[in-house]
Amino acid sequence: MVIAEASADREEILLAEIDLDHLEDVRRNWPFLRDRRIDAYQGIERRYLDREAGKA
């Protein structure tokens, strides 16, 4: 879910309202996002990029 998005070609100040109660519910119900191990994903982008390069 995208809450707000700034333009890519100029400087902007971006403000968005966030429901902190909803955020807490998401953190509680999706522990994967809280407890993920970043090192477990090492190299995954390289495999994706290699596969995409093979299509060219």
PyMOL Python script that loads the backbone (N, CA, C, O; Angstrom):
from pymol import cmd

cmd.read_pdbstr("""\
ATOM      1  N   MET A   1       0.838  -1.167   0.000  1.00  0.00           N
ATOM      2  CA  MET A   1       0.000   0.000   0.000  1.00  0.00           C
ATOM      3  C   MET A   1       0.889   1.237   0.000  1.00  0.00           C
ATOM      4  O   MET A   1       1.778   1.371   0.841  1.00  0.00           O
ATOM      5  N   VAL A   2       0.652   2.112  -0.917  1.00  0.00           N
ATOM      6  CA  VAL A   2       1.360   3.393  -0.980  1.00  0.00           C
ATOM      7  C   VAL A   2       0.486   4.427  -0.291  1.00  0.00           C
ATOM      8  O   VAL A   2      -0.668   4.629  -0.667  1.00  0.00           O
ATOM      9  N   ILE A   3       1.043   5.079   0.715  1.00  0.00           N
ATOM     10  CA  ILE A   3       0.290   6.083   1.462  1.00  0.00           C
ATOM     11  C   ILE A   3       0.354   7.433   0.759  1.00  0.00           C
ATOM     12  O   ILE A   3      -0.654   8.131   0.644  1.00  0.00           O
ATOM     13  N   ALA A   4       1.538   7.796   0.292  1.00  0.00           N
ATOM     14  CA  ALA A   4       1.743   9.055  -0.417  1.00  0.00           C
ATOM     15  C   ALA A   4       2.977   8.905  -1.283  1.00  0.00           C
ATOM     16  O   ALA A   4       3.853   8.092  -0.990  1.00  0.00           O
ATOM     17  N   GLU A   5       3.048   9.680  -2.339  1.00  0.00           N
ATOM     18  CA  GLU A   5       4.179   9.563  -3.261  1.00  0.00           C
ATOM     19  C   GLU A   5       4.559  10.940  -3.778  1.00  0.00           C
ATOM     20  O   GLU A   5       3.708  11.704  -4.233  1.00  0.00           O
ATOM     21  N   ALA A   6       5.836  11.244  -3.702  1.00  0.00           N
ATOM     22  CA  ALA A   6       6.345  12.514  -4.215  1.00  0.00           C
ATOM     23  C   ALA A   6       6.779  12.325  -5.668  1.00  0.00           C
ATOM     24  O   ALA A   6       6.959  11.199  -6.131  1.00  0.00           O
ATOM     25  N   SER A   7       6.940  13.422  -6.370  1.00  0.00           N
ATOM     26  CA  SER A   7       7.401  13.332  -7.751  1.00  0.00           C
ATOM     27  C   SER A   7       8.887  12.972  -7.769  1.00  0.00           C
ATOM     28  O   SER A   7       9.603  13.193  -6.792  1.00  0.00           O
ATOM     29  N   ALA A   8       9.329  12.427  -8.871  1.00  0.00           N
ATOM     30  CA  ALA A   8      10.714  11.984  -8.987  1.00  0.00           C
ATOM     31  C   ALA A   8      11.630  13.067  -9.543  1.00  0.00           C
ATOM     32  O   ALA A   8      12.852  12.925  -9.497  1.00  0.00           O
ATOM     33  N   ASP A   9      11.052  14.154 -10.070  1.00  0.00           N
ATOM     34  CA  ASP A   9      11.877  15.128 -10.775  1.00  0.00           C
ATOM     35  C   ASP A   9      12.031  16.476 -10.069  1.00  0.00           C
ATOM     36  O   ASP A   9      12.602  17.404 -10.641  1.00  0.00           O
ATOM     37  N   ARG A  10      11.535  16.597  -8.842  1.00  0.00           N
ATOM     38  CA  ARG A  10      11.726  17.863  -8.116  1.00  0.00           C
ATOM     39  C   ARG A  10      11.674  17.615  -6.607  1.00  0.00           C
ATOM     40  O   ARG A  10      11.143  16.607  -6.143  1.00  0.00           O
ATOM     41  N   GLU A  11      12.239  18.561  -5.859  1.00  0.00           N
ATOM     42  CA  GLU A  11      12.225  18.467  -4.407  1.00  0.00           C
ATOM     43  C   GLU A  11      10.845  18.790  -3.884  1.00  0.00           C
ATOM     44  O   GLU A  11      10.197  19.729  -4.346  1.00  0.00           O
ATOM     45  N   GLU A  12      10.397  18.006  -2.915  1.00  0.00           N
ATOM     46  CA  GLU A  12       9.084  18.223  -2.330  1.00  0.00           C
ATOM     47  C   GLU A  12       9.116  17.852  -0.858  1.00  0.00           C
ATOM     48  O   GLU A  12       9.977  17.091  -0.415  1.00  0.00           O
ATOM     49  N   ILE A  13       8.186  18.387  -0.118  1.00  0.00           N
ATOM     50  CA  ILE A  13       7.939  17.950   1.252  1.00  0.00           C
ATOM     51  C   ILE A  13       6.672  17.117   1.197  1.00  0.00           C
ATOM     52  O   ILE A  13       5.645  17.559   0.682  1.00  0.00           O
ATOM     53  N   LEU A  14       6.753  15.926   1.724  1.00  0.00           N
ATOM     54  CA  LEU A  14       5.639  14.987   1.646  1.00  0.00           C
ATOM     55  C   LEU A  14       5.080  14.751   3.042  1.00  0.00           C
ATOM     56  O   LEU A  14       5.806  14.352   3.952  1.00  0.00           O
ATOM     57  N   LEU A  15       3.809  14.996   3.202  1.00  0.00           N
ATOM     58  CA  LEU A  15       3.130  14.772   4.469  1.00  0.00           C
ATOM     59  C   LEU A  15       2.044  13.727   4.266  1.00  0.00           C
ATOM     60  O   LEU A  15       1.355  13.725   3.245  1.00  0.00           O
ATOM     61  N   ALA A  16       1.895  12.834   5.251  1.00  0.00           N
ATOM     62  CA  ALA A  16       0.842  11.830   5.173  1.00  0.00           C
ATOM     63  C   ALA A  16       0.364  11.506   6.577  1.00  0.00           C
ATOM     64  O   ALA A  16       1.149  11.505   7.525  1.00  0.00           O
ATOM     65  N   GLU A  17      -0.925  11.233   6.706  1.00  0.00           N
ATOM     66  CA  GLU A  17      -1.466  10.802   7.981  1.00  0.00           C
ATOM     67  C   GLU A  17      -1.348   9.286   8.076  1.00  0.00           C
ATOM     68  O   GLU A  17      -1.637   8.567   7.120  1.00  0.00           O
ATOM     69  N   ILE A  18      -0.923   8.816   9.232  1.00  0.00           N
ATOM     70  CA  ILE A  18      -0.737   7.388   9.441  1.00  0.00           C
ATOM     71  C   ILE A  18      -1.516   6.978  10.684  1.00  0.00           C
ATOM     72  O   ILE A  18      -1.413   7.620  11.728  1.00  0.00           O
ATOM     73  N   ASP A  19      -2.285   5.921  10.569  1.00  0.00           N
ATOM     74  CA  ASP A  19      -3.050   5.397  11.692  1.00  0.00           C
ATOM     75  C   ASP A  19      -2.126   4.497  12.520  1.00  0.00           C
ATOM     76  O   ASP A  19      -1.848   3.365  12.126  1.00  0.00           O
ATOM     77  N   LEU A  20      -1.657   4.993  13.653  1.00  0.00           N
ATOM     78  CA  LEU A  20      -0.703   4.254  14.476  1.00  0.00           C
ATOM     79  C   LEU A  20      -1.301   2.974  15.052  1.00  0.00           C
ATOM     80  O   LEU A  20      -0.577   2.001  15.262  1.00  0.00           O
ATOM     81  N   ASP A  21      -2.607   2.957  15.312  1.00  0.00           N
ATOM     82  CA  ASP A  21      -3.243   1.726  15.788  1.00  0.00           C
ATOM     83  C   ASP A  21      -3.205   0.649  14.714  1.00  0.00           C
ATOM     84  O   ASP A  21      -2.942  -0.518  15.005  1.00  0.00           O
ATOM     85  N   HIS A  22      -3.467   1.040  13.481  1.00  0.00           N
ATOM     86  CA  HIS A  22      -3.395   0.081  12.373  1.00  0.00           C
ATOM     87  C   HIS A  22      -1.966  -0.421  12.197  1.00  0.00           C
ATOM     88  O   HIS A  22      -1.753  -1.608  11.951  1.00  0.00           O
ATOM     89  N   LEU A  23      -1.000   0.460  12.320  1.00  0.00           N
ATOM     90  CA  LEU A  23       0.396   0.073  12.205  1.00  0.00           C
ATOM     91  C   LEU A  23       0.752  -0.980  13.249  1.00  0.00           C
ATOM     92  O   LEU A  23       1.432  -1.959  12.940  1.00  0.00           O
ATOM     93  N   GLU A  24       0.298  -0.785  14.476  1.00  0.00           N
ATOM     94  CA  GLU A  24       0.562  -1.758  15.540  1.00  0.00           C
ATOM     95  C   GLU A  24      -0.099  -3.102  15.234  1.00  0.00           C
ATOM     96  O   GLU A  24       0.493  -4.151  15.487  1.00  0.00           O
ATOM     97  N   ASP A  25      -1.311  -3.081  14.695  1.00  0.00           N
ATOM     98  CA  ASP A  25      -1.984  -4.330  14.307  1.00  0.00           C
ATOM     99  C   ASP A  25      -1.186  -5.066  13.241  1.00  0.00           C
ATOM    100  O   ASP A  25      -1.017  -6.283  13.319  1.00  0.00           O
ATOM    101  N   VAL A  26      -0.699  -4.344  12.256  1.00  0.00           N
ATOM    102  CA  VAL A  26       0.089  -4.963  11.189  1.00  0.00           C
ATOM    103  C   VAL A  26       1.362  -5.579  11.762  1.00  0.00           C
ATOM    104  O   VAL A  26       1.718  -6.704  11.411  1.00  0.00           O
ATOM    105  N   ARG A  27       2.038  -4.860  12.627  1.00  0.00           N
ATOM    106  CA  ARG A  27       3.265  -5.392  13.228  1.00  0.00           C
ATOM    107  C   ARG A  27       2.989  -6.634  14.061  1.00  0.00           C
ATOM    108  O   ARG A  27       3.790  -7.569  14.060  1.00  0.00           O
ATOM    109  N   ARG A  28       1.888  -6.657  14.760  1.00  0.00           N
ATOM    110  CA  ARG A  28       1.549  -7.794  15.609  1.00  0.00           C
ATOM    111  C   ARG A  28       1.137  -9.003  14.772  1.00  0.00           C
ATOM    112  O   ARG A  28       1.501 -10.133  15.096  1.00  0.00           O
ATOM    113  N   ASN A  29       0.389  -8.774  13.712  1.00  0.00           N
ATOM    114  CA  ASN A  29      -0.163  -9.874  12.917  1.00  0.00           C
ATOM    115  C   ASN A  29       0.749 -10.339  11.788  1.00  0.00           C
ATOM    116  O   ASN A  29       0.508 -11.395  11.203  1.00  0.00           O
ATOM    117  N   TRP A  30       1.785  -9.578  11.472  1.00  0.00           N
ATOM    118  CA  TRP A  30       2.727  -9.942  10.429  1.00  0.00           C
ATOM    119  C   TRP A  30       4.147  -9.959  11.005  1.00  0.00           C
ATOM    120  O   TRP A  30       4.976  -9.138  10.614  1.00  0.00           O
ATOM    121  N   PRO A  31       4.437 -10.880  11.926  1.00  0.00           N
ATOM    122  CA  PRO A  31       5.756 -10.883  12.572  1.00  0.00           C
ATOM    123  C   PRO A  31       6.901 -11.105  11.584  1.00  0.00           C
ATOM    124  O   PRO A  31       8.045 -10.761  11.880  1.00  0.00           O
ATOM    125  N   PHE A  32       6.608 -11.671  10.424  1.00  0.00           N
ATOM    126  CA  PHE A  32       7.649 -11.849   9.415  1.00  0.00           C
ATOM    127  C   PHE A  32       8.329 -10.525   9.098  1.00  0.00           C
ATOM    128  O   PHE A  32       9.549 -10.474   8.943  1.00  0.00           O
ATOM    129  N   LEU A  33       7.547  -9.457   9.001  1.00  0.00           N
ATOM    130  CA  LEU A  33       8.109  -8.160   8.662  1.00  0.00           C
ATOM    131  C   LEU A  33       8.988  -7.627   9.789  1.00  0.00           C
ATOM    132  O   LEU A  33       9.955  -6.909   9.535  1.00  0.00           O
ATOM    133  N   ARG A  34       8.658  -7.973  11.033  1.00  0.00           N
ATOM    134  CA  ARG A  34       9.424  -7.503  12.175  1.00  0.00           C
ATOM    135  C   ARG A  34      10.675  -8.354  12.387  1.00  0.00           C
ATOM    136  O   ARG A  34      11.735  -7.831  12.729  1.00  0.00           O
ATOM    137  N   ASP A  35      10.549  -9.655  12.186  1.00  0.00           N
ATOM    138  CA  ASP A  35      11.613 -10.589  12.547  1.00  0.00           C
ATOM    139  C   ASP A  35      12.432 -11.085  11.371  1.00  0.00           C
ATOM    140  O   ASP A  35      13.218 -12.021  11.521  1.00  0.00           O
ATOM    141  N   ARG A  36      12.269 -10.490  10.224  1.00  0.00           N
ATOM    142  CA  ARG A  36      12.985 -10.990   9.043  1.00  0.00           C
ATOM    143  C   ARG A  36      14.492 -10.852   9.218  1.00  0.00           C
ATOM    144  O   ARG A  36      14.972  -9.956   9.912  1.00  0.00           O
ATOM    145  N   ARG A  37      15.210 -11.734   8.592  1.00  0.00           N
ATOM    146  CA  ARG A  37      16.669 -11.702   8.633  1.00  0.00           C
ATOM    147  C   ARG A  37      17.146 -11.237   7.270  1.00  0.00           C
ATOM    148  O   ARG A  37      17.070 -11.969   6.283  1.00  0.00           O
ATOM    149  N   ILE A  38      17.629 -10.037   7.233  1.00  0.00           N
ATOM    150  CA  ILE A  38      18.049  -9.436   5.972  1.00  0.00           C
ATOM    151  C   ILE A  38      19.134 -10.276   5.306  1.00  0.00           C
ATOM    152  O   ILE A  38      19.173 -10.370   4.079  1.00  0.00           O
ATOM    153  N   ASP A  39      20.008 -10.883   6.090  1.00  0.00           N
ATOM    154  CA  ASP A  39      21.083 -11.686   5.502  1.00  0.00           C
ATOM    155  C   ASP A  39      20.534 -12.915   4.764  1.00  0.00           C
ATOM    156  O   ASP A  39      21.232 -13.482   3.923  1.00  0.00           O
ATOM    157  N   ALA A  40      19.319 -13.330   5.056  1.00  0.00           N
ATOM    158  CA  ALA A  40      18.730 -14.479   4.368  1.00  0.00           C
ATOM    159  C   ALA A  40      18.399 -14.150   2.915  1.00  0.00           C
ATOM    160  O   ALA A  40      18.194 -15.060   2.112  1.00  0.00           O
ATOM    161  N   TYR A  41      18.342 -12.880   2.566  1.00  0.00           N
ATOM    162  CA  TYR A  41      17.982 -12.460   1.212  1.00  0.00           C
ATOM    163  C   TYR A  41      19.192 -12.019   0.393  1.00  0.00           C
ATOM    164  O   TYR A  41      19.048 -11.510  -0.719  1.00  0.00           O
ATOM    165  N   GLN A  42      20.360 -12.215   0.940  1.00  0.00           N
ATOM    166  CA  GLN A  42      21.570 -11.781   0.248  1.00  0.00           C
ATOM    167  C   GLN A  42      21.659 -12.444  -1.126  1.00  0.00           C
ATOM    168  O   GLN A  42      21.565 -13.667  -1.235  1.00  0.00           O
ATOM    169  N   GLY A  43      21.837 -11.656  -2.152  1.00  0.00           N
ATOM    170  CA  GLY A  43      22.003 -12.164  -3.505  1.00  0.00           C
ATOM    171  C   GLY A  43      20.709 -12.375  -4.268  1.00  0.00           C
ATOM    172  O   GLY A  43      20.755 -12.678  -5.460  1.00  0.00           O
ATOM    173  N   ILE A  44      19.563 -12.228  -3.635  1.00  0.00           N
ATOM    174  CA  ILE A  44      18.298 -12.491  -4.343  1.00  0.00           C
ATOM    175  C   ILE A  44      18.103 -11.523  -5.510  1.00  0.00           C
ATOM    176  O   ILE A  44      17.583 -11.902  -6.560  1.00  0.00           O
ATOM    177  N   GLU A  45      18.524 -10.275  -5.319  1.00  0.00           N
ATOM    178  CA  GLU A  45      18.365  -9.308  -6.414  1.00  0.00           C
ATOM    179  C   GLU A  45      19.281  -9.652  -7.576  1.00  0.00           C
ATOM    180  O   GLU A  45      18.941  -9.398  -8.732  1.00  0.00           O
ATOM    181  N   ARG A  46      20.426 -10.219  -7.285  1.00  0.00           N
ATOM    182  CA  ARG A  46      21.352 -10.589  -8.350  1.00  0.00           C
ATOM    183  C   ARG A  46      20.747 -11.708  -9.200  1.00  0.00           C
ATOM    184  O   ARG A  46      20.847 -11.678 -10.427  1.00  0.00           O
ATOM    185  N   ARG A  47      20.132 -12.679  -8.563  1.00  0.00           N
ATOM    186  CA  ARG A  47      19.507 -13.769  -9.322  1.00  0.00           C
ATOM    187  C   ARG A  47      18.393 -13.228 -10.209  1.00  0.00           C
ATOM    188  O   ARG A  47      18.250 -13.653 -11.355  1.00  0.00           O
ATOM    189  N   TYR A  48      17.597 -12.283  -9.681  1.00  0.00           N
ATOM    190  CA  TYR A  48      16.516 -11.694 -10.471  1.00  0.00           C
ATOM    191  C   TYR A  48      17.088 -10.911 -11.656  1.00  0.00           C
ATOM    192  O   TYR A  48      16.618 -11.054 -12.784  1.00  0.00           O
ATOM    193  N   LEU A  49      18.100 -10.088 -11.393  1.00  0.00           N
ATOM    194  CA  LEU A  49      18.681  -9.285 -12.460  1.00  0.00           C
ATOM    195  C   LEU A  49      19.342 -10.163 -13.518  1.00  0.00           C
ATOM    196  O   LEU A  49      19.274  -9.860 -14.709  1.00  0.00           O
ATOM    197  N   ASP A  50      19.984 -11.255 -13.085  1.00  0.00           N
ATOM    198  CA  ASP A  50      20.594 -12.184 -14.044  1.00  0.00           C
ATOM    199  C   ASP A  50      19.529 -12.799 -14.952  1.00  0.00           C
ATOM    200  O   ASP A  50      19.732 -12.930 -16.159  1.00  0.00           O
ATOM    201  N   ARG A  51      18.399 -13.172 -14.364  1.00  0.00           N
ATOM    202  CA  ARG A  51      17.314 -13.773 -15.145  1.00  0.00           C
ATOM    203  C   ARG A  51      16.755 -12.754 -16.130  1.00  0.00           C
ATOM    204  O   ARG A  51      16.485 -13.091 -17.282  1.00  0.00           O
ATOM    205  N   GLU A  52      16.577 -11.501 -15.684  1.00  0.00           N
ATOM    206  CA  GLU A  52      16.054 -10.456 -16.560  1.00  0.00           C
ATOM    207  C   GLU A  52      17.030 -10.159 -17.697  1.00  0.00           C
ATOM    208  O   GLU A  52      16.606  -9.912 -18.826  1.00  0.00           O
ATOM    209  N   ALA A  53      18.343 -10.181 -17.409  1.00  0.00           N
ATOM    210  CA  ALA A  53      19.351  -9.917 -18.433  1.00  0.00           C
ATOM    211  C   ALA A  53      19.307 -10.998 -19.515  1.00  0.00           C
ATOM    212  O   ALA A  53      19.597 -10.719 -20.678  1.00  0.00           O
ATOM    213  N   GLY A  54      18.949 -12.219 -19.145  1.00  0.00           N
ATOM    214  CA  GLY A  54      18.872 -13.312 -20.108  1.00  0.00           C
ATOM    215  C   GLY A  54      17.741 -13.153 -21.106  1.00  0.00           C
ATOM    216  O   GLY A  54      17.757 -13.788 -22.161  1.00  0.00           O
ATOM    217  N   LYS A  55      16.758 -12.318 -20.793  1.00  0.00           N
ATOM    218  CA  LYS A  55      15.622 -12.090 -21.695  1.00  0.00           C
ATOM    219  C   LYS A  55      15.985 -11.128 -22.821  1.00  0.00           C
ATOM    220  O   LYS A  55      15.330 -11.118 -23.863  1.00  0.00           O
ATOM    221  N   ALA A  56      17.025 -10.319 -22.619  1.00  0.00           N
ATOM    222  CA  ALA A  56      17.379  -9.295 -23.604  1.00  0.00           C
ATOM    223  C   ALA A  56      17.963  -9.882 -24.848  1.00  0.00           C
ATOM    224  O   ALA A  56      18.312  -9.147 -25.772  1.00  0.00           O
TER     225      ALA A  56
END
""", "prot")
cmd.dss("prot")
cmd.show_as("cartoon", "prot")
cmd.util.cbc("prot")
cmd.orient("prot")
